[in-house]
Amino acid sequence: MRTEQKVWLVTGVSGGLGKELAKKIHESGDIIIGTVRNEEDKKRFELDFPERSKAVFLDLADTAAMSAVVAESLKAFGKIDVLVNNAGYGLFGFVEEATEAELRHQIDISFIGVWKLIKEVLPSMRKRGKGHIIQISSRVGIAAGTGGGLYAAGKFALEGMSEALAQEVAPFGIKVTLAEPGPLRTDFFGRSVVFTAEEIPEYKSAVADIRERSRKVNGTQGGDPAKVAAVIVEISKLENPPLRLPFTQATIDSLEQKISSFQQIIADWKEVAVSVAY
Ligand SMILES: NC(=O)c1ccc[n+]([C@@H]2O[C@H](COP(=O)([O-])OP(=O)(O)OC[C@H]3O[C@@H](n4cnc5c(N)ncnc54)[C@H](OP(=O)(O)O)[C@@H]3O)[C@@H](O)[C@H]2O)c1
């Protein structure tokens, strides 16, 4: 017996992980609504997925448009079972190199846009007493490294909000999952990474040449986005999906390093921490 046909709303299906997700969702027999940003991608999506699909225009910077996007999706298929916040880009550069406008844009796309879309989708999920919100976070949402602090700021914000959201919506039967991939072989480093306009040469010699490092990563990432997509589709069928879902050995390494650094902090500072009590 086939389980209920689900309706998915996935942001950023023009390529990369979003496109792999669309493929797996479509293959599973579910309905896929994908967001795109131009007419060409809309046509291609509808050609690739001729039935049980719909492409809608959405730029995550345009929070005012989100209510209409969700209304259009609900009108087309009557419900949204799974929202996947996948679309995004990465601002890379040393913290001091960013301008305020560059950082604000990163936060607008990685965090404010995602928050707004969730806010628009939740009323219908709460009414139905079910739903699943899957956030494409990152290994960088767990641990940040040099040159990645600006991108990490958006993913850490997403992680914090999602951790609270999971507790807030649990009584309504709604689940939240943070997918945390390490490097996946998509075109992210080719087209979705932007660098700060300013380059402070001292950092390059004292810390790292992050522009060169990013260029080298492109095309050699160890993670297969098709496999990640397949796992996400399987996870969506679980009664109790995990809050955190790490992908790739790199993310496991980051989790382990984070745990041991927290353990060290407790060992070194617990006495001081508790000493401030009245
Ligand atoms: N690849 C990795 O190594 C990796 C690792 C961890 C996490 N992630 C996360 O995975 C997600 C997908 O990335 P990817 O690797 O699949 O990269 P990708 O192939 O470059 O895809 C990025 C997608 O996001 C869309 N997008 C970018 N800015 C947008 C905006 N302002 N409004 C709406 N859509 C926008 C793009 O649409 P256009 O075609 O219109 O630009 C594209 O569909 C991102 O959230 C990324 O942070 C990636």
The ligand as an ORCA input file, in Angstrom:
! r2SCAN-3c Opt
* xyz 0 1
  N      27.915     22.392     -1.638
  C      28.378     22.309     -0.407
  O      29.539     21.944     -0.165
  C      27.469     22.627      0.741
  C      27.849     22.215      2.034
  C      27.024     22.514      3.107
  C      25.842     23.199      2.908
  N      25.505     23.606      1.642
  C      24.234     24.339      1.491
  O      23.445     23.634      0.542
  C      22.503     24.543     -0.034
  C      22.473     24.324     -1.539
  O      23.725     24.653     -2.086
  P      24.359     23.877     -3.334
  O      25.621     23.270     -2.873
  O      23.342     23.038     -3.984
  O      24.769     25.114     -4.249
  P      24.280     25.570     -5.711
  O      24.322     24.435     -6.640
  O      25.094     26.763     -6.026
  O      22.736     25.969     -5.492
  C      22.339     27.121     -4.808
  C      20.860     27.302     -5.057
  O      20.389     28.410     -4.260
  C      19.700     29.315     -5.097
  N      19.811     30.669     -4.573
  C      20.944     31.348     -4.265
  N      20.638     32.571     -3.820
  C      19.279     32.664     -3.831
  C      18.359     33.671     -3.490
  N      18.748     34.892     -3.061
  N      17.032     33.439     -3.625
  C      16.606     32.239     -4.091
  N      17.423     31.247     -4.458
  C      18.757     31.456     -4.324
  C      20.357     29.170     -6.449
  O      19.495     29.686     -7.438
  P      20.070     30.436     -8.788
  O      20.372     29.332     -9.764
  O      18.938     31.295     -9.196
  O      21.296     31.183     -8.378
  C      20.531     27.657     -6.510
  O      19.325     27.042     -6.905
  C      22.940     25.931      0.413
  O      22.104     26.366      1.474
  C      24.349     25.731      0.936
  O      24.691     26.671      1.928
  C      26.279     23.335      0.571
*
